[in-house]
């Protein structure tokens, strides 16, 4: 059984490691040593976290659990127009098992209940865009390197 818990200061190292894992393939093409990669990823992670908090005053960052095991994180926000899926990352061992689908469809149900559309941004090369399309999201804009997608069931 999955459960979501609000991320706390005690989750910061896990959240950073999760972020770093999500960028591993991208950084493998660079000839950086471990210290250089860590410094870069730490700077990027800290900037991302500050940016999310600045953009979304009601950001909900939650850790995804199955039992006592942390599987990933999901961040969302409710704005005046939409529920925004800000970020979702699962550890590699838990991808392609329907977990992301379930969490996103839960947010879609919430958006249906409060009569708001749902929005997200995804990197153009991210294979997750196929999942979003399968769940009914449609592209409604492009601002390199991101695609903007919307789901509306009103």
DSSP file (Angstrom, degrees, kcal/mol; ACC not computed):
  #  RESIDUE AA STRUCTURE BP1 BP2  ACC     N-H-->O    O-->H-N    N-H-->O    O-->H-N    TCO  KAPPA ALPHA  PHI   PSI    X-CA   Y-CA   Z-CA
    1    1 A X              0   0    0      0, 0.0    66,-0.9     0, 0.0     2,-0.2   0.000 360.0 360.0 360.0 127.4    0.0    0.0    0.0
    2    2 A X  E     +A   66   0A   0     64,-0.2     2,-0.3    62,-0.0    64,-0.2  -0.543 360.0 179.8 -82.4 148.8    1.4    3.4   -1.0
    3    3 A X  E     -A   65   0A   0     62,-2.2    62,-3.0    -2,-0.2     2,-0.4  -0.991  19.2-139.2-145.6 152.4    1.2    6.4    1.2
    4    4 A X  E     -A   64   0A   0     -2,-0.3     2,-0.4    60,-0.2    60,-0.2  -0.924  17.6-174.8-111.9 134.8    2.4   10.0    0.9
    5    5 A X  E     -A   63   0A   0     58,-2.1    58,-3.2    -2,-0.4     3,-0.1  -0.981  35.9-100.5-126.4 139.8    4.0   11.9    3.8
    6    6 A X  E     -A   62   0A   0     -2,-0.4    56,-0.3    56,-0.2     2,-0.2  -0.335  44.6-110.7 -56.7 135.9    5.0   15.5    3.8
    7    7 A X        -     0   0    0     54,-3.3     2,-0.2     2,-0.0    54,-0.2  -0.468  40.8-169.6 -68.1 139.3    8.7   15.9    3.1
    8    8 A X    >   -     0   0    0     -2,-0.2     3,-2.0    -3,-0.1     4,-0.3  -0.696  41.9 -91.8-121.9 175.3   10.6   17.1    6.2
    9    9 A X  G >  S+     0   0    0      1,-0.3     3,-1.4    -2,-0.2     4,-0.3   0.828 124.5  63.5 -57.3 -31.6   14.1   18.4    6.8
   10   10 A X  G 3  S+     0   0    0      1,-0.3    -1,-0.3     2,-0.1     4,-0.3   0.637  98.6  55.1 -68.6 -13.7   15.0   14.8    7.6
   11   11 A X  G <> S+     0   0    0     -3,-2.0     4,-2.8     1,-0.1    -1,-0.3   0.458  78.1  98.2 -94.7  -3.1   14.2   13.8    4.0
   12   12 A X  H <> S+     0   0    0     -3,-1.4     4,-2.6    -4,-0.3     5,-0.2   0.891  82.5  47.8 -59.1 -44.1   16.6   16.3    2.4
   13   13 A X  H  > S+     0   0    0     -4,-0.3     4,-2.8     1,-0.2    -1,-0.2   0.927 113.6  48.4 -63.3 -43.1   19.4   13.9    1.8
   14   14 A X  H  > S+     0   0    0     -4,-0.3     4,-2.6     2,-0.2    -2,-0.2   0.930 112.0  49.5 -59.9 -45.4   17.0   11.3    0.3
   15   15 A X  H  X S+     0   0    0     -4,-2.8     4,-2.3     2,-0.2    -2,-0.2   0.894 112.1  48.1 -63.0 -40.2   15.5   14.0   -1.9
   16   16 A X  H  X S+     0   0    0     -4,-2.6     4,-3.1    -5,-0.2    -1,-0.2   0.946 112.4  48.0 -64.0 -47.7   18.9   15.2   -3.1
   17   17 A X  H  X S+     0   0    0     -4,-2.8     4,-2.4     1,-0.2    -2,-0.2   0.874 111.3  51.3 -62.2 -36.8   20.0   11.6   -3.8
   18   18 A X  H  X S+     0   0    0     -4,-2.6     4,-1.8    -5,-0.2    -1,-0.2   0.928 111.9  46.7 -63.2 -46.2   16.7   11.0   -5.7
   19   19 A X  H  X S+     0   0    0     -4,-2.3     4,-0.8     2,-0.2    -2,-0.2   0.936 112.0  50.5 -60.1 -48.0   17.3   14.1   -7.8
   20   20 A X  H >X S+     0   0    0     -4,-3.1     3,-0.9     1,-0.2     4,-0.6   0.899 108.9  51.9 -59.5 -42.1   20.9   13.1   -8.4
   21   21 A X  H >< S+     0   0    0     -4,-2.4     3,-0.9     1,-0.2     4,-0.4   0.879 104.8  56.5 -61.4 -38.2   19.9    9.6   -9.6
   22   22 A X  H 3< S+     0   0    0     -4,-1.8    -1,-0.2     1,-0.2    -2,-0.2   0.698 112.7  41.7 -68.7 -17.5   17.4   11.2  -12.0
   23   23 A X  H <X S+     0   0    0     -3,-0.9     4,-2.3    -4,-0.8    -1,-0.2   0.436  85.6 100.3-105.3  -2.9   20.2   13.2  -13.6
   24   24 A X  H <X S+     0   0    0     -3,-0.9     4,-1.4    -4,-0.6    -2,-0.1   0.894  83.0  46.2 -54.1 -49.2   22.8   10.4  -13.7
   25   25 A X  H  > S+     0   0    0     -4,-0.4     4,-0.5     1,-0.2     3,-0.4   0.920 112.0  51.7 -62.4 -43.7   22.4    9.4  -17.3
   26   26 A X  H >4 S+     0   0    0      1,-0.2     3,-0.7    -4,-0.2    -1,-0.2   0.894 113.4  44.1 -59.1 -42.1   22.5   13.0  -18.5
   27   27 A X  H >< S+     0   0    0     -4,-2.3     3,-1.8     1,-0.2     5,-0.4   0.654  93.0  80.4 -80.9 -15.3   25.7   13.7  -16.6
   28   28 A X  H 3< S+     0   0    0     -4,-1.4    -1,-0.2    -3,-0.4    -2,-0.2   0.757  84.5  63.3 -63.4 -22.1   27.4   10.5  -17.7
   29   29 A X  T << S+     0   0    0     -3,-0.7    -1,-0.3    -4,-0.5     2,-0.3   0.658  90.8  82.9 -75.5 -15.1   28.2   12.1  -21.0
   30   30 A X  S <  S-     0   0    0     -3,-1.8     2,-0.9    -4,-0.1     7,-0.0  -0.641  81.6-130.4 -92.0 148.3   30.4   14.7  -19.2
   31   31 A X        +     0   0    0     -2,-0.3     2,-0.3     2,-0.0    -3,-0.1  -0.276  61.0 135.8 -90.1  48.8   34.0   14.0  -18.3
   32   32 A X        -     0   0    0     -2,-0.9     2,-0.1    -5,-0.4    -2,-0.1  -0.737  51.1-128.6 -98.2 145.1   33.5   15.2  -14.7
   33   33 A X     >  -     0   0    0     -2,-0.3     4,-2.4     1,-0.1     5,-0.2  -0.305  37.9 -92.0 -80.2 175.7   34.8   13.4  -11.6
   34   34 A X  H  > S+     0   0    0      1,-0.2     4,-2.6     2,-0.2     5,-0.2   0.864 125.0  51.5 -58.4 -40.3   32.5   12.5   -8.7
   35   35 A X  H  > S+     0   0    0      2,-0.2     4,-2.5     1,-0.2    -1,-0.2   0.899 110.6  48.3 -66.6 -40.4   33.3   15.7   -6.8
   36   36 A X  H  > S+     0   0    0      2,-0.2     4,-2.4     1,-0.2    -2,-0.2   0.918 113.0  48.0 -65.5 -43.2   32.5   17.9   -9.8
   37   37 A X  H  X S+     0   0    0     -4,-2.4     4,-3.2     2,-0.2     5,-0.3   0.933 112.1  49.4 -62.5 -45.2   29.2   16.1  -10.4
   38   38 A X  H  X S+     0   0    0     -4,-2.6     4,-2.9    -5,-0.2     5,-0.2   0.933 111.4  48.6 -60.5 -46.3   28.2   16.3   -6.8
   39   39 A X  H  X S+     0   0    0     -4,-2.5     4,-2.1     2,-0.2    -1,-0.2   0.917 115.0  45.3 -60.5 -44.0   29.0   20.1   -6.6
   40   40 A X  H  X S+     0   0    0     -4,-2.4     4,-2.6     2,-0.2    -2,-0.2   0.945 115.3  46.1 -64.3 -49.1   27.0   20.7   -9.8
   41   41 A X  H  X S+     0   0    0     -4,-3.2     4,-3.1     1,-0.2     5,-0.2   0.887 111.4  52.0 -63.6 -39.2   24.0   18.5   -8.8
   42   42 A X  H  X S+     0   0    0     -4,-2.9     4,-2.7    -5,-0.3     5,-0.2   0.928 111.4  47.2 -63.2 -43.9   23.9   20.0   -5.3
   43   43 A X  H  X S+     0   0    0     -4,-2.1     4,-2.3    -5,-0.2    -2,-0.2   0.928 114.8  46.7 -62.0 -45.0   23.8   23.5   -6.8
   44   44 A X  H  X S+     0   0    0     -4,-2.6     4,-2.7     2,-0.2    -2,-0.2   0.915 113.0  48.9 -63.4 -44.3   21.1   22.5   -9.2
   45   45 A X  H  X S+     0   0    0     -4,-3.1     4,-2.6     2,-0.2    -2,-0.2   0.944 112.2  47.4 -61.6 -49.1   19.0   20.7   -6.6
   46   46 A X  H  X S+     0   0    0     -4,-2.7     4,-2.2     1,-0.2    -1,-0.2   0.900 113.6  48.6 -60.8 -41.0   19.2   23.7   -4.2
   47   47 A X  H  X S+     0   0    0     -4,-2.3     4,-2.6    -5,-0.2    -1,-0.2   0.912 111.1  50.5 -64.8 -42.9   18.2   26.1   -7.0
   48   48 A X  H  X S+     0   0    0     -4,-2.7     4,-2.8     2,-0.2    -2,-0.2   0.930 110.1  49.5 -60.5 -46.0   15.4   23.9   -8.0
   49   49 A X  H  X S+     0   0    0     -4,-2.6     4,-2.1     1,-0.2    -1,-0.2   0.917 113.1  46.3 -61.9 -44.1   14.0   23.6   -4.5
   50   50 A X  H  X S+     0   0    0     -4,-2.2     4,-2.2     2,-0.2    -1,-0.2   0.910 112.5  51.3 -63.3 -42.2   14.2   27.4   -4.0
   51   51 A X  H  X S+     0   0    0     -4,-2.6     4,-2.5     2,-0.2     5,-0.2   0.926 109.2  49.5 -62.0 -46.1   12.6   28.0   -7.4
   52   52 A X  H  X S+     0   0    0     -4,-2.8     4,-2.3     1,-0.2    -1,-0.2   0.925 112.3  47.9 -59.9 -44.6    9.7   25.6   -6.6
   53   53 A X  H  < S+     0   0    0     -4,-2.1    -1,-0.2     1,-0.2    -2,-0.2   0.864 113.2  48.4 -65.5 -35.3    9.0   27.3   -3.3
   54   54 A X  H  < S+     0   0    0     -4,-2.2    -1,-0.2     1,-0.2    -2,-0.2   0.880 116.1  42.7 -71.4 -38.4    9.1   30.8   -4.9
   55   55 A X  H  < S+     0   0    0     -4,-2.5     2,-0.5     1,-0.2    -2,-0.2   0.823 120.4  39.7 -76.6 -32.4    6.8   29.8   -7.7
   56   56 A X    ><  -     0   0    0     -4,-2.3     3,-1.6    -5,-0.2    -1,-0.2  -0.889  59.5-173.4-127.6 100.3    4.3   27.9   -5.6
   57   57 A X  T 3  S+     0   0    0     -2,-0.5    -1,-0.1     1,-0.3    -4,-0.1   0.763  91.5  44.1 -65.5 -23.9    3.4   29.3   -2.2
   58   58 A X  T 3  S+     0   0    0     20,-0.1    -1,-0.3     2,-0.1    20,-0.2  -0.038  81.5 161.7-109.4  31.4    1.4   26.2   -1.4
   59   59 A X    <   -     0   0    0     -3,-1.6     2,-0.7    -6,-0.2    18,-0.2  -0.263  25.4-157.0 -55.1 129.8    3.9   23.6   -2.7
   60   60 A X  E     - B   0  76A   0     16,-3.2    16,-2.0     2,-0.0     2,-0.6  -0.933  10.3-174.9-110.7 107.2    3.2   20.2   -1.3
   61   61 A X  E     - B   0  75A   0     -2,-0.7   -54,-3.3    14,-0.2     2,-0.4  -0.915  12.1-178.6-104.0 120.5    6.3   18.1   -1.5
   62   62 A X  E     -AB   6  74A   0     12,-3.1    12,-2.5    -2,-0.6     2,-0.4  -0.927  25.5-133.5-125.6 143.5    5.6   14.5   -0.4
   63   63 A X  E     -AB   5  73A   0    -58,-3.2   -58,-2.1    -2,-0.4     2,-0.5  -0.785  24.6-132.7 -91.7 136.2    7.7   11.4    0.0
   64   64 A X  E     -AB   4  72A   0      8,-2.6     7,-3.3    -2,-0.4     8,-1.0  -0.796  29.5-174.9 -93.2 125.0    6.2    8.3   -1.5
   65   65 A X  E     -AB   3  70A   0    -62,-3.0   -62,-2.2    -2,-0.5     2,-0.4  -0.895  27.1-168.7-120.5 148.6    6.3    5.2    0.8
   66   66 A X  E >  S-AB   2  69A   0      3,-2.2     3,-1.9    -2,-0.3     2,-0.4  -0.943  82.7 -43.2-126.3 110.9    5.5    1.6    0.6
   67   67 A X  T 3  S-     0   0    0    -66,-0.9   -64,-0.0    -2,-0.4    -2,-0.0  -0.565 123.5 -29.1  64.3-125.0    5.6    0.4    4.2
   68   68 A X  T 3  S+     0   0    0     -2,-0.4     2,-0.4    -3,-0.1    -1,-0.3   0.427 116.5 104.6 -99.6  -0.6    8.7    2.0    5.6
   69   69 A X  E <   -B   66   0A   0     -3,-1.9    -3,-2.2     1,-0.0     2,-0.5  -0.678  66.9-136.4 -88.7 130.7   10.5    2.1    2.3
   70   70 A X  E     +B   65   0A   0     -2,-0.4    -5,-0.2    -5,-0.2     3,-0.1  -0.740  24.2 175.5 -85.9 126.6   10.9    5.4    0.4
   71   71 A X  E     -     0   0A   0     -7,-3.3    20,-3.1    -2,-0.5     2,-0.3   0.680  54.4 -62.6-103.1 -24.2   10.2    5.0   -3.3
   72   72 A X  E     -BC  64  90A   0     -8,-1.0    -8,-2.6    18,-0.3     2,-0.3  -0.967  52.5 -86.8 169.2-159.1   10.3    8.6   -4.5
   73   73 A X  E     -BC  63  89A   0     16,-2.6    16,-2.5    -2,-0.3     2,-0.4  -0.988  18.7-162.0-146.6 154.6    8.7   12.0   -4.2
   74   74 A X  E     -BC  62  88A   0    -12,-2.5   -12,-3.1    -2,-0.3     2,-0.4  -0.998   6.7-167.1-137.7 135.8    5.9   14.0   -5.7
   75   75 A X  E     +BC  61  87A   0     12,-3.3    12,-1.8    -2,-0.4    11,-1.5  -0.983  16.1 160.9-124.6 134.3    5.4   17.7   -5.6
   76   76 A X  E     -BC  60  85A   0    -16,-2.0   -16,-3.2    -2,-0.4     2,-0.3  -0.946  16.6-163.3-146.0 165.5    2.2   19.5   -6.5
   77   77 A X  E     - C   0  84A   0      7,-1.8     7,-3.4    -2,-0.3     2,-0.6  -0.991  17.3-134.5-149.6 150.2    0.5   22.8   -6.0
   78   78 A X  E     - C   0  83A   0     -2,-0.3     5,-0.2     5,-0.2     2,-0.2  -0.949  28.9-179.6-108.1 120.1   -3.0   24.2   -6.4
   79   79 A X        -     0   0    0      3,-3.5   -23,-0.0    -2,-0.6    -2,-0.0  -0.471  47.7 -90.6-105.2-178.0   -3.1   27.6   -8.1
   80   80 A X  S    S+     0   0    0      1,-0.2     3,-0.1    -2,-0.2    -1,-0.0   0.796 126.0  27.7 -65.5 -26.0   -6.2   29.7   -8.9
   81   81 A X  S    S+     0   0    0      1,-0.2    36,-1.1    35,-0.1     2,-0.3   0.704 124.5   2.8-105.4 -23.9   -6.5   28.0  -12.3
   82   82 A X  E     - d   0 117A   0     34,-0.2    -3,-3.5    36,-0.0     2,-0.5  -0.953  60.6-105.5-155.6 164.1   -5.1   24.5  -11.9
   83   83 A X  E     -Cd  78 118A   0     34,-2.5    36,-2.6    -2,-0.3     2,-0.6  -0.923  43.7-151.4 -92.7 129.8   -3.5   21.7  -10.0
   84   84 A X  E     -Cd  77 119A   0     -7,-3.4    -7,-1.8    -2,-0.5     2,-1.1  -0.915  13.3-147.7-109.7 123.3    0.1   21.7  -11.1
   85   85 A X  E     +Cd  76 120A   0     34,-2.9    36,-0.5    -2,-0.6    -9,-0.2  -0.794  25.1 178.1 -82.1 101.7    2.2   18.5  -11.0
   86   86 A X  E     -     0   0A   0    -11,-1.5     2,-0.3    -2,-1.1   -10,-0.2   0.903  57.4 -17.2 -77.4 -43.1    5.5   20.2  -10.2
   87   87 A X  E     -C   75   0A   0    -12,-1.8   -12,-3.3    -3,-0.2     2,-0.3  -0.973  50.8-175.9-164.1 144.5    7.7   17.2  -10.0
   88   88 A X  E     +C   74   0A   0     -2,-0.3     2,-0.4   -14,-0.2   -14,-0.2  -0.947  11.3 171.5-146.6 128.7    7.6   13.4   -9.6
   89   89 A X  E     -C   73   0A   0    -16,-2.5   -16,-2.6    -2,-0.3     2,-0.4  -0.995   8.6-170.6-139.5 130.8   10.6   11.1   -9.3
   90   90 A X  E     -C   72   0A   0     -2,-0.4   -18,-0.3   -18,-0.2     5,-0.1  -0.920  35.3-103.9-114.5 146.0   10.7    7.5   -8.5
   91   91 A X    >   -     0   0    0    -20,-3.1     3,-2.3    -2,-0.4     4,-0.4  -0.383  41.2-108.5 -59.4 147.1   13.8    5.5   -7.7
   92   92 A X  G >  S+     0   0    0      1,-0.3     3,-1.3     2,-0.2    -1,-0.1   0.827 116.8  61.5 -51.7 -36.7   14.7    3.3  -10.8
   93   93 A X  G 3  S+     0   0    0      1,-0.2    -1,-0.3   -22,-0.0    -2,-0.1   0.682 107.6  45.4 -65.5 -16.3   13.7    0.1   -9.1
   94   94 A X  G X  S+     0   0    0     -3,-2.3     3,-0.6   -23,-0.2     5,-0.4   0.344  87.5 109.4-111.3   5.5   10.1    1.4   -8.8
   95   95 A X  T <  S+     0   0    0     -3,-1.3    -4,-0.0    -4,-0.4    -6,-0.0  -0.451  74.9  24.4 -79.0 156.2    9.6    2.8  -12.3
   96   96 A X  T 3  S+     0   0    0     -2,-0.1    -1,-0.2     1,-0.1    -4,-0.0   0.807  91.4 104.6  61.6  33.3    7.3    1.1  -14.8
   97   97 A X  S <  S-     0   0    0     -3,-0.6    -2,-0.1     0, 0.0    -1,-0.1   0.256  99.0-100.0-121.5   8.1    5.2   -0.5  -12.1
   98   98 A X  S  > S+     0   0    0     -4,-0.0     4,-2.3     3,-0.0     5,-0.2   0.436  91.8 116.5  89.3  -0.9    2.1    1.7  -12.2
   99   99 A X  H  > S+     0   0    0     -5,-0.4     4,-2.3     2,-0.2     5,-0.2   0.951  78.7  44.0 -67.4 -49.2    3.1    3.8   -9.2
  100  100 A X  H  > S+     0   0    0      1,-0.2     4,-2.6     2,-0.2     5,-0.2   0.912 113.1  53.1 -61.1 -42.5    3.5    7.1  -11.1
  101  101 A X  H  > S+     0   0    0      1,-0.2     4,-2.8     2,-0.2     5,-0.2   0.932 109.5  48.5 -57.9 -46.8    0.3    6.4  -13.0
  102  102 A X  H  X S+     0   0    0     -4,-2.3     4,-2.0     1,-0.2    -1,-0.2   0.922 112.4  47.6 -61.9 -44.1   -1.6    5.9   -9.8
  103  103 A X  H  X S+     0   0    0     -4,-2.3     4,-1.7     2,-0.2    -1,-0.2   0.895 113.9  47.0 -65.6 -39.6   -0.3    9.1   -8.2
  104  104 A X  H  X S+     0   0    0     -4,-2.6     4,-2.4     2,-0.2    -2,-0.2   0.912 111.2  50.5 -69.6 -41.6   -1.1   11.1  -11.3
  105  105 A X  H  X S+     0   0    0     -4,-2.8     4,-2.3    -5,-0.2    -1,-0.2   0.842 106.9  56.1 -66.6 -30.6   -4.6    9.7  -11.6
  106  106 A X  H  X S+     0   0    0     -4,-2.0     4,-2.1    -5,-0.2    -1,-0.2   0.922 109.1  46.3 -62.8 -42.6   -5.1   10.5   -7.9
  107  107 A X  H  X S+     0   0    0     -4,-1.7     4,-2.6     2,-0.2    -2,-0.2   0.883 109.9  54.0 -66.3 -37.4   -4.2   14.1   -8.7
  108  108 A X  H  X S+     0   0    0     -4,-2.4     4,-2.2     2,-0.2    -2,-0.2   0.909 108.0  50.1 -61.6 -41.0   -6.5   14.1  -11.8
  109  109 A X  H  X S+     0   0    0     -4,-2.3     4,-2.5     2,-0.2    -2,-0.2   0.919 110.1  50.1 -63.3 -42.8   -9.4   12.9   -9.5
  110  110 A X  H  X S+     0   0    0     -4,-2.1     4,-1.9     1,-0.2    -2,-0.2   0.913 110.2  50.1 -60.9 -42.2   -8.6   15.8   -7.1
  111  111 A X  H  <>S+     0   0    0     -4,-2.6     5,-2.6     1,-0.2     4,-0.3   0.876 110.1  50.8 -65.8 -35.5   -8.6   18.2  -10.0
  112  112 A X  H ><5S+     0   0    0     -4,-2.2     3,-1.0     3,-0.2    -1,-0.2   0.922 108.8  52.1 -64.1 -44.2  -11.9   16.8  -11.2
  113  113 A X  H 3<5S+     0   0    0     -4,-2.5    -2,-0.2     1,-0.2    -1,-0.2   0.850 116.6  38.0 -62.5 -35.8  -13.4   17.2   -7.7
  114  114 A X  T 3<5S-     0   0    0     -4,-1.9    -1,-0.2    -5,-0.2    -2,-0.2   0.289 111.3-119.3-101.7  11.1  -12.4   20.9   -7.4
  115  115 A X  T < 5 +     0   0    0     -3,-1.0     2,-0.3    -4,-0.3    -3,-0.2   0.900  68.3 128.5  55.1  49.9  -13.2   21.7  -11.1
  116  116 A X      < -     0   0    0     -5,-2.6    37,-0.3    -6,-0.1    -1,-0.2  -0.957  57.8-117.5-128.7 151.3   -9.7   22.7  -12.1
  117  117 A X  E     -d   82   0A   0    -36,-1.1   -34,-2.5    -2,-0.3     2,-0.4  -0.309  28.2-124.7 -75.2 170.7   -7.5   21.6  -14.9
  118  118 A X  E     -dE  83 151A   0     33,-3.2    33,-2.9   -36,-0.2     2,-0.3  -0.966  27.9-172.6-121.0 138.3   -4.2   19.9  -14.3
  119  119 A X  E     +dE  84 150A   0    -36,-2.6   -34,-2.9    -2,-0.4     2,-0.3  -0.889   9.6 165.1-129.3 156.7   -0.9   21.2  -15.7
  120  120 A X  E     -dE  85 149A   0     29,-1.9    29,-2.8    -2,-0.3     2,-0.4  -0.974  25.0-136.6-159.6 163.7    2.7   20.0  -15.9
  121  121 A X  E     - E   0 148A   0    -36,-0.5     2,-0.4    -2,-0.3    27,-0.2  -0.979  22.7-175.9-123.1 140.8    6.0   20.7  -17.7
  122  122 A X  E     - E   0 147A   0     25,-2.2    25,-2.8    -2,-0.4    23,-0.1  -0.997  32.8-104.5-138.5 140.6    8.2   18.0  -19.0
  123  123 A X  E >   - E   0 146A   0     -2,-0.4     3,-1.8    23,-0.2    23,-0.2  -0.376  34.9-120.8 -60.2 141.2   11.6   18.0  -20.6
  124  124 A X  T 3  S+     0   0    0     21,-2.9    -1,-0.1     1,-0.3    22,-0.1   0.811 111.6  44.6 -56.9 -33.2   11.3   17.4  -24.3
  125  125 A X  T 3  S+     0   0    0     20,-0.3     2,-0.5     4,-0.0    -1,-0.3   0.432  85.1 114.4 -92.8   2.1   13.5   14.3  -24.2
  126  126 A X    X   -     0   0    0     -3,-1.8     3,-1.8     1,-0.2     4,-0.2  -0.600  60.8-147.3 -77.4 122.5   11.9   12.8  -21.1
  127  127 A X  T >> S+     0   0    0     -2,-0.5     3,-1.7     1,-0.3     4,-0.6   0.678  88.7  82.2 -63.6 -14.7   10.1    9.5  -21.9
  128  128 A X  H 3> S+     0   0    0      1,-0.3     4,-2.4     2,-0.2     3,-0.4   0.743  72.3  76.7 -61.3 -21.5    7.5   10.4  -19.2
  129  129 A X  H <> S+     0   0    0     -3,-1.8     4,-2.2     1,-0.2    -1,-0.3   0.820  89.5  56.9 -60.8 -27.2    5.7   12.6  -21.7
  130  130 A X  H <> S+     0   0    0     -3,-1.7     4,-2.3    -4,-0.2    -1,-0.2   0.884 106.0  49.5 -69.0 -38.2    4.3    9.3  -23.2
  131  131 A X  H  X S+     0   0    0     -4,-0.6     4,-1.7    -3,-0.4    -2,-0.2   0.940 110.9  49.7 -62.4 -47.2    2.8    8.4  -19.8
  132  132 A X  H  <>S+     0   0    0     -4,-2.4     5,-2.6     1,-0.2    -2,-0.2   0.908 111.0  49.0 -60.4 -42.3    1.3   11.9  -19.6
  133  133 A X  H ><5S+     0   0    0     -4,-2.2     3,-1.8     1,-0.2    -1,-0.2   0.912 108.7  53.4 -63.1 -42.0   -0.2   11.6  -23.1
  134  134 A X  H 3<5S+     0   0    0     -4,-2.3    -1,-0.2     1,-0.3    -2,-0.2   0.819 106.0  54.4 -62.0 -30.0   -1.6    8.1  -22.2
  135  135 A X  T 3<5S-     0   0    0     -4,-1.7    -1,-0.3    -5,-0.1    -2,-0.2   0.337 129.8 -95.0 -87.8   7.3   -3.3    9.7  -19.2
  136  136 A X  T < 5S+     0   0    0     -3,-1.8    16,-0.3     1,-0.3    -3,-0.2   0.509  74.8 144.8  97.8   5.2   -5.0   12.3  -21.4
  137  137 A X      < -     0   0    0     -5,-2.6     2,-0.4    -6,-0.2    -1,-0.3  -0.540  32.1-156.4 -74.9 143.1   -2.6   15.2  -21.1
  138  138 A X  E     -F  150   0A   0     12,-2.9    12,-2.6    -2,-0.2     2,-0.2  -0.948  21.4-110.2-121.8 143.2   -2.3   17.3  -24.3
  139  139 A X  E     +F  149   0A   0     -2,-0.4    10,-0.3    10,-0.2     3,-0.1  -0.503  38.4 167.8 -68.6 132.8    0.6   19.5  -25.2
  140  140 A X  E     +     0   0A   0      8,-3.0     2,-0.3     1,-0.3     9,-0.2   0.211  59.7   0.7-132.1  16.0   -0.4   23.2  -25.1
  141  141 A X  E     -F  148   0A   0      7,-0.9     7,-2.7     2,-0.0     2,-0.4  -0.916  53.0-140.6 173.6 164.6    2.9   25.0  -25.4
  142  142 A X  E     +F  147   0A   0     -2,-0.3     2,-0.3     5,-0.2     5,-0.2  -0.981  17.2 168.4-145.3 128.3    6.7   24.7  -25.8
  143  143 A X  E >   -F  146   0A   0      3,-2.5     3,-2.7    -2,-0.4    -2,-0.0  -0.810  57.8 -79.8-139.7  96.1    9.4   26.7  -24.2
  144  144 A X  T 3  S+     0   0    0      1,-0.4     3,-0.1    -2,-0.3   -21,-0.1  -0.005 116.0  14.2 -44.0 131.3   12.7   25.0  -24.8
  145  145 A X  T 3  S+     0   0    0    -23,-0.1   -21,-2.9     0, 0.0    -1,-0.4  -0.903 122.7  66.0 -98.9  21.1   13.7   22.6  -23.3
  146  146 A X  E <   -EF 123 143A   0     -3,-2.7    -3,-2.5   -23,-0.2     2,-0.4  -0.727  58.1-149.6-108.5 151.8   10.2   22.0  -21.8
  147  147 A X  E     -EF 122 142A   0    -25,-2.8   -25,-2.2    -2,-0.3     2,-0.5  -0.934  18.0-140.2-107.5 139.7    6.8   21.0  -23.1
  148  148 A X  E     -EF 121 141A   0     -7,-2.7    -8,-3.0    -2,-0.4    -7,-0.9  -0.874  23.1-173.0 -99.0 132.2    3.7   22.3  -21.3
  149  149 A X  E     -EF 120 139A   0    -29,-2.8   -29,-1.9    -2,-0.5     2,-0.4  -0.950   6.1-166.1-128.8 148.2    0.9   19.8  -21.0
  150  150 A X  E     -EF 119 138A   0    -12,-2.6   -12,-2.9    -2,-0.4     2,-0.4  -0.973   8.0-164.4-134.2 146.6   -2.7   20.2  -19.7
  151  151 A X  E     +E  118   0A   0    -33,-2.9   -33,-3.2    -2,-0.4     2,-0.4  -1.000  13.7 175.7-128.3 131.5   -5.4   17.8  -18.7
  152  152 A X        +     0   0    0     -2,-0.4   -35,-0.1   -16,-0.3    -2,-0.0  -0.970  16.7 173.5-142.6 122.2   -9.0   19.0  -18.4
  153  153 A X              0   0    0     -2,-0.4   -38,-0.1   -37,-0.3    -1,-0.1  -0.090 360.0 360.0-117.1  32.5  -12.0   16.9  -17.6
  154  154 A X              0   0    0    -39,-0.0    -1,-0.1     0, 0.0   -37,-0.0   0.450 360.0 360.0 -94.2 360.0  -14.6   19.6  -17.2
